[in-house]
Amino acid sequence: MKDRASGMADLSGDDLKAAVAAGIVSEAQAASIQALAAQRLAGRPAPDDEAFELFRGFAEIFITAGLLILMAGLMGLASAAGDSLAFCLIGVVLSIGFARYFTVRRRMVLPSIVLVSAFALSVMGAILALLLEKTGFGSDLQRLELLAGGGMLLALVGWYWWFRLPFTMFLIGLAGLFLGVALIAPYDLISLTTAQSPAELLSLTGGSRLGLATLVVGLVAALGGIWFDTRDPYRLGRASASAFWLHLIAAPAIMNTLGQTAMALEGPGRLLAMALVLAVMTVFALIIDRRSFLTAGLGYLVWLIWTLAYRNGAGLDWPMVLVLIGGAVTALGAWWVPLRAVLMRALPDFPGKDRLPPYAKGAL
């Protein structure tokens, strides 16, 4: 397979002029192509960066503050009716109505994130109010979890289909996590409050299925992120942004299980297992070129090490682990691009390799 660094042959201005002279394209079409190329080049992230956007200016923060105050006031007026189901349904209607303007017409990022979050909470509240107050499902915990999680998941999928908002994928991942726990370990979540150690329920060796649930959901989210990534390898559009949010769900969910399983071991095996988990996640992050995946997983792991060391009164093992992790992350951040190039050239061809982000030539 050819090195992806070479890519397609770039069209120059002379090529477009020749195409106009040959009658292949008109002058207007050639000008449009040049304008589109300039726009795509300006919007493309740097070769050693990963685009991330929460808002595009202070105007979005200002509008978001106004939206929160306005929606709080309107729903406060609606609460006078004293019907929780009606209250939540009004929240759903308000979220959709405002999104038709701020998401579809104005294409604002932060207001859209707030609106879809309000929509998700309103949908969940409406489902729970319906099930608990209007039906007899309240006594069946698993059925309640399945209907609530499934209903919110379907509603968020519909929102993504309608508004095409990438952040929706993050909420879809959370709803999928809730639904996965309801399917695989519906009663283990309650036991977290009484367990002596999270590893008893979250590790694969603890006898609980909760860790298996988070691992399965994390793998599904990672596959979904890869699916989006392969449709936008240059990371210029909505597919790449959607993949970013899925990877933020996938990494902590996977690390939740694998990290707790490693921490459940005793002696040197704990550090060796942790090192293996980090090595696998690092290689995977380099292959898909997603620092966000590795960062989210490492953030969870650092928190896990800290809490376990504090609870167990561990000695010098946790500072040493943090020093090693911090040093590795710093080195990866400094030499990510050449390291990925070396890794991708060393790997044999595999399905989808040519649809991943291009990798540059160059030595360390």
C-alpha positions as CSV (number, residue, x, y, z in Angstrom):
1,M,0.0,0.0,0.0
2,K,1.3,3.5,-0.8
3,D,2.3,5.7,2.1
4,R,-0.8,7.8,3.0
5,A,1.5,10.8,3.4
6,S,1.7,11.1,-0.4
7,G,-2.1,11.4,-0.7
8,M,-3.8,12.6,-3.9
9,A,-2.0,14.9,-6.4
10,D,-2.8,18.5,-5.4
11,L,-4.4,20.6,-8.1
12,S,-2.6,23.9,-8.7
13,G,-3.9,27.2,-10.2
14,D,-2.2,26.2,-13.5
15,D,-4.2,23.0,-13.6
16,L,-7.4,24.8,-13.2
17,K,-6.5,27.3,-15.9
18,A,-5.7,24.4,-18.2
19,A,-9.0,22.8,-17.4
20,V,-10.8,26.0,-18.3
21,A,-8.8,26.3,-21.5
22,A,-9.8,22.7,-22.4
23,G,-13.4,23.4,-21.8
24,I,-13.6,20.9,-18.9
25,V,-14.9,23.5,-16.4
26,S,-16.0,27.1,-16.8
27,E,-14.3,30.0,-15.3
28,A,-17.1,30.4,-12.7
29,Q,-16.7,26.7,-11.7
30,A,-12.9,27.1,-11.5
31,A,-13.3,30.1,-9.2
32,S,-15.7,28.1,-7.0
33,I,-13.3,25.2,-6.7
34,Q,-10.5,27.6,-5.7
35,A,-12.8,29.2,-3.1
36,L,-13.8,25.8,-1.7
37,A,-10.2,24.7,-1.5
38,A,-9.2,27.8,0.4
39,Q,-12.1,27.4,2.8
40,R,-11.3,23.7,3.5
41,L,-7.6,24.5,4.0
42,A,-8.4,27.2,6.5
43,G,-10.7,24.9,8.4
44,R,-8.4,22.0,8.5
45,P,-6.6,21.4,11.8
46,A,-2.8,21.6,12.0
47,P,-1.1,18.2,11.2
48,D,-0.2,17.7,14.9
49,D,-3.5,18.9,16.4
50,E,-7.1,17.7,17.0
51,A,-9.9,20.2,16.5
52,F,-12.2,20.9,19.4
53,E,-14.9,23.5,19.8
54,L,-17.3,24.4,22.6
55,F,-18.1,27.9,21.5
56,R,-17.2,30.4,18.8
57,G,-17.2,33.6,20.7
58,F,-18.4,35.4,23.8
59,A,-21.7,36.1,22.0
60,E,-22.5,32.4,22.4
61,I,-21.8,32.5,26.1
62,F,-24.0,35.6,26.4
63,I,-26.9,34.0,24.5
64,T,-26.5,30.7,26.5
65,A,-26.8,32.6,29.8
66,G,-30.0,34.3,28.5
67,L,-31.4,31.0,27.3
68,L,-30.8,29.3,30.7
69,I,-32.5,32.2,32.5
70,L,-35.4,32.3,30.0
71,M,-36.0,28.6,30.0
72,A,-35.8,28.5,33.8
73,G,-38.4,31.2,34.0
74,L,-40.8,29.6,31.5
75,M,-40.5,26.2,33.1
76,G,-41.0,27.9,36.5
77,L,-44.3,29.3,35.3
78,A,-45.2,25.9,33.9
79,S,-44.5,24.2,37.3
80,A,-47.5,26.1,38.7
81,A,-49.7,23.5,37.1
82,G,-48.2,21.0,39.6
83,D,-48.0,18.2,37.0
84,S,-44.4,16.9,36.6
85,L,-45.2,15.2,33.3
86,A,-46.5,18.4,31.8
87,F,-43.6,20.3,33.2
88,C,-41.1,18.0,31.5
89,L,-43.0,17.9,28.2
90,I,-42.9,21.7,28.2
91,G,-39.1,21.5,28.6
92,V,-39.0,19.2,25.5
93,V,-41.1,21.6,23.4
94,L,-39.0,24.6,24.5
95,S,-35.7,22.8,23.7
96,I,-36.9,21.8,20.2
97,G,-38.3,25.3,19.5
98,F,-35.2,27.1,20.5
99,A,-33.0,24.6,18.7
100,R,-34.8,25.2,15.4
101,Y,-33.4,28.8,15.6
102,F,-30.1,28.6,17.4
103,T,-28.9,25.2,16.0
104,V,-30.4,25.1,12.5
105,R,-30.5,28.8,11.5
106,R,-27.7,30.4,13.6
107,R,-25.5,27.3,13.9
108,M,-24.3,28.3,17.4
109,V,-22.3,25.6,19.3
110,L,-22.7,26.4,23.0
111,P,-26.4,27.2,22.9
112,S,-27.0,24.0,20.9
113,I,-25.1,22.0,23.5
114,V,-27.3,23.5,26.3
115,L,-30.5,22.9,24.4
116,V,-29.8,19.3,23.6
117,S,-28.8,18.7,27.3
118,A,-32.0,20.3,28.4
119,F,-33.9,18.1,25.9
120,A,-32.3,15.0,27.2
121,L,-33.1,15.8,30.9
122,S,-36.6,16.8,30.0
123,V,-37.2,13.5,28.0
124,M,-35.8,11.4,30.9
125,G,-38.0,13.3,33.4
126,A,-41.0,12.8,31.2
127,I,-40.4,9.1,30.9
128,L,-39.8,8.6,34.6
129,A,-42.9,10.7,35.5
130,L,-45.0,8.7,33.1
131,L,-43.7,5.3,34.3
132,L,-43.8,6.2,38.0
133,E,-47.0,8.2,38.2
134,K,-49.1,7.0,35.4
135,T,-48.2,3.2,35.2
136,G,-47.3,0.4,37.6
137,F,-43.7,0.0,36.4
138,G,-42.2,1.7,39.4
139,S,-41.8,-1.6,41.3
140,D,-39.9,-3.3,38.4
141,L,-36.4,-1.8,38.5
142,Q,-35.0,-3.4,35.4
143,R,-38.1,-2.6,33.3
144,L,-38.0,1.0,34.5
145,E,-34.3,1.3,33.6
146,L,-34.8,-0.3,30.2
147,L,-37.7,1.9,29.2
148,A,-36.1,5.1,30.6
149,G,-32.7,4.4,29.0
150,G,-34.2,3.2,25.7
151,G,-36.6,6.0,25.4
152,M,-33.9,8.6,26.0
153,L,-31.6,6.9,23.5
154,L,-34.2,6.9,20.8
155,A,-35.1,10.5,21.5
156,L,-31.4,11.6,21.2
157,V,-30.9,9.6,18.0
158,G,-33.9,11.5,16.6
159,W,-32.3,14.8,17.7
160,Y,-29.1,13.9,16.0
161,W,-30.9,12.9,12.8
162,W,-32.9,16.2,12.8
163,F,-30.3,18.7,14.0
164,R,-27.0,17.0,13.1
165,L,-25.4,18.3,16.3
166,P,-22.1,16.3,17.0
167,F,-22.3,16.8,20.8
168,T,-25.5,14.7,20.7
169,M,-23.2,11.7,20.3
170,F,-21.8,12.3,23.8
171,L,-25.3,12.2,25.3
172,I,-26.2,9.2,23.2
173,G,-23.1,7.5,24.7
174,L,-24.3,8.3,28.2
175,A,-27.8,7.0,27.4
176,G,-26.2,3.8,25.9
177,L,-24.2,3.3,29.0
178,F,-27.3,3.6,31.2
179,L,-29.1,1.2,28.9
180,G,-26.2,-1.2,28.8
181,V,-26.1,-1.4,32.6
182,A,-29.8,-2.0,32.6
183,L,-29.5,-4.9,30.2
184,I,-26.4,-6.5,31.7
185,A,-26.3,-5.6,35.4
186,P,-29.6,-3.9,36.4
187,Y,-29.1,-4.4,40.1
188,D,-25.4,-4.1,40.5
189,L,-25.4,-0.3,40.2
190,I,-27.3,0.0,43.5
191,S,-24.7,-2.2,45.2
192,L,-22.0,0.5,44.6
193,T,-23.1,2.4,47.7
194,T,-22.5,-0.7,49.9
195,A,-19.5,-2.2,48.3
196,Q,-16.3,-2.0,50.3
197,S,-14.3,-1.5,47.2
198,P,-15.3,-0.4,43.6
199,A,-13.2,-3.2,42.3
200,E,-15.7,-5.7,43.8
201,L,-18.3,-4.5,41.3
202,L,-16.3,-2.9,38.5
203,S,-13.5,-5.3,37.8
204,L,-13.9,-8.4,35.7
205,T,-12.7,-10.6,38.6
206,G,-15.1,-9.2,41.2
207,G,-18.1,-11.4,40.3
208,S,-20.2,-8.5,39.2
209,R,-21.4,-7.8,35.7
210,L,-21.3,-4.0,36.0
211,G,-17.7,-3.9,34.8
212,L,-18.6,-6.0,31.8
213,A,-21.5,-3.6,31.0
214,T,-19.2,-0.6,30.9
215,L,-16.6,-2.4,28.9
216,V,-19.1,-3.5,26.3
217,V,-20.6,0.0,26.0
218,G,-17.1,1.5,25.7
219,L,-16.1,-0.8,22.9
220,V,-19.4,-0.1,21.0
221,A,-18.8,3.7,21.5
222,A,-15.2,3.3,20.2
223,L,-16.4,1.4,17.1
224,G,-18.9,4.1,16.5
225,G,-16.2,6.7,16.8
226,I,-14.0,4.8,14.3
227,W,-17.0,4.5,11.9
228,F,-17.4,8.3,11.9
229,D,-13.6,8.9,11.7
230,T,-13.3,6.8,8.5
231,R,-15.9,9.0,6.8
232,D,-13.9,12.2,7.5
233,P,-10.2,11.3,7.7
234,Y,-9.1,14.9,7.2
235,R,-11.4,16.0,10.1
236,L,-13.1,18.8,8.3
237,G,-16.7,18.1,9.0
238,R,-19.5,16.9,11.3
239,A,-18.5,13.2,11.2
240,S,-15.1,13.9,12.8
241,A,-16.7,16.1,15.5
242,S,-19.2,13.3,16.3
243,A,-16.4,10.8,16.6
244,F,-14.6,13.1,19.0
245,W,-17.6,13.0,21.5
246,L,-18.0,9.2,21.1
247,H,-14.3,8.7,22.0
248,L,-14.7,10.8,25.1
249,I,-17.3,8.3,26.3
250,A,-15.5,5.2,25.1
251,A,-12.1,5.7,26.8
252,P,-13.3,6.2,30.4
253,A,-15.8,3.3,30.0
254,I,-13.1,1.0,28.8
255,M,-10.6,2.2,31.4
256,N,-13.3,1.9,34.1
257,T,-13.3,-1.9,33.7
258,L,-9.7,-2.5,32.7
259,G,-8.3,-0.1,35.3
260,Q,-10.4,-1.5,38.1
261,T,-9.4,-5.0,37.1
262,A,-5.7,-4.1,37.2
263,M,-6.1,-2.4,40.6
264,A,-7.8,-5.5,42.0
265,L,-4.5,-7.4,41.6
266,E,-1.9,-7.6,44.3
267,G,1.8,-6.9,44.2
268,P,3.8,-6.3,41.1
269,G,1.0,-7.7,38.9
270,R,-1.0,-4.5,39.5
271,L,1.6,-2.2,38.0
272,L,2.3,-4.7,35.1
273,A,-1.4,-5.0,34.3
274,M,-1.8,-1.2,34.4
275,A,1.2,-0.8,32.1
276,L,-0.2,-3.3,29.6
277,V,-3.6,-1.5,29.6
278,L,-1.9,1.9,29.0
279,A,0.3,0.4,26.2
280,V,-2.7,-1.0,24.4
281,M,-4.8,2.2,24.7
282,T,-1.8,4.3,23.6
283,V,-1.2,2.2,20.5
284,F,-5.0,2.3,19.7
285,A,-5.1,6.1,20.1
286,L,-2.1,6.5,17.8
287,I,-3.6,4.3,15.1
288,I,-6.9,6.3,15.1
289,D,-5.0,9.6,15.7
290,R,-7.2,10.6,18.7
291,R,-5.4,12.3,21.6
292,S,-8.9,12.8,23.1
293,F,-9.4,9.0,23.5
294,L,-6.1,8.7,25.4
295,T,-6.6,11.8,27.4
296,A,-10.0,10.8,28.6
297,G,-8.8,7.4,29.6
298,L,-5.7,8.7,31.4
299,G,-7.8,11.3,33.2
300,Y,-10.0,8.5,34.6
301,L,-7.0,6.3,35.4
302,V,-5.2,9.1,37.4
303,W,-8.3,9.7,39.4
304,L,-8.6,6.0,40.0
305,I,-5.0,5.7,41.2
306,W,-5.5,8.7,43.5
307,T,-8.7,7.5,45.1
308,L,-7.4,3.9,45.7
309,A,-4.1,5.1,47.1
310,Y,-5.9,7.5,49.5
311,R,-8.3,4.9,50.6
312,N,-5.8,2.1,51.0
313,G,-3.1,4.3,52.5
314,A,-0.6,3.2,49.8
315,G,3.0,4.3,50.1
316,L,5.2,5.5,47.3
317,D,3.7,3.4,44.5
318,W,1.1,5.9,43.4
319,P,3.5,8.9,43.0
320,M,5.8,6.7,41.0
321,V,3.0,5.6,38.8
322,L,1.9,9.2,38.2
323,V,5.4,10.3,37.4
324,L,5.7,7.5,34.8
325,I,2.3,8.3,33.3
326,G,3.0,12.1,33.2
327,G,6.4,11.5,31.6
328,A,4.9,9.2,28.9
329,V,2.0,11.6,28.1
330,T,4.5,14.6,27.8
331,A,6.7,12.6,25.4
332,L,3.7,11.5,23.4
333,G,2.4,15.1,23.1
334,A,5.8,16.3,21.9
335,W,6.4,13.5,19.3
336,W,2.9,12.3,18.5
337,V,3.1,12.9,14.7
338,P,6.5,11.1,14.1
339,L,5.6,8.3,16.5
340,R,2.3,7.7,14.7
341,A,4.1,7.7,11.3
342,V,6.6,5.1,12.5
343,L,3.8,2.9,13.9
344,M,1.5,3.1,10.9
345,R,4.3,2.3,8.5
346,A,5.3,-0.7,10.7
347,L,1.8,-2.1,10.8
348,P,0.7,-4.4,8.0
349,D,-2.3,-3.5,5.9
350,F,-5.6,-4.0,7.6
351,P,-9.2,-3.2,6.6
352,G,-9.8,0.5,6.9
353,K,-6.1,1.5,7.2
354,D,-6.3,3.7,4.1
355,R,-9.4,5.5,5.5
356,L,-7.8,6.6,8.7
357,P,-6.2,10.1,9.0
358,P,-3.0,10.4,6.8
359,Y,0.3,10.0,8.6
360,A,3.3,12.2,7.8
361,K,6.8,11.1,6.8
362,G,9.7,12.1,9.0
363,A,12.0,10.9,11.7
364,L,11.9,11.3,15.4
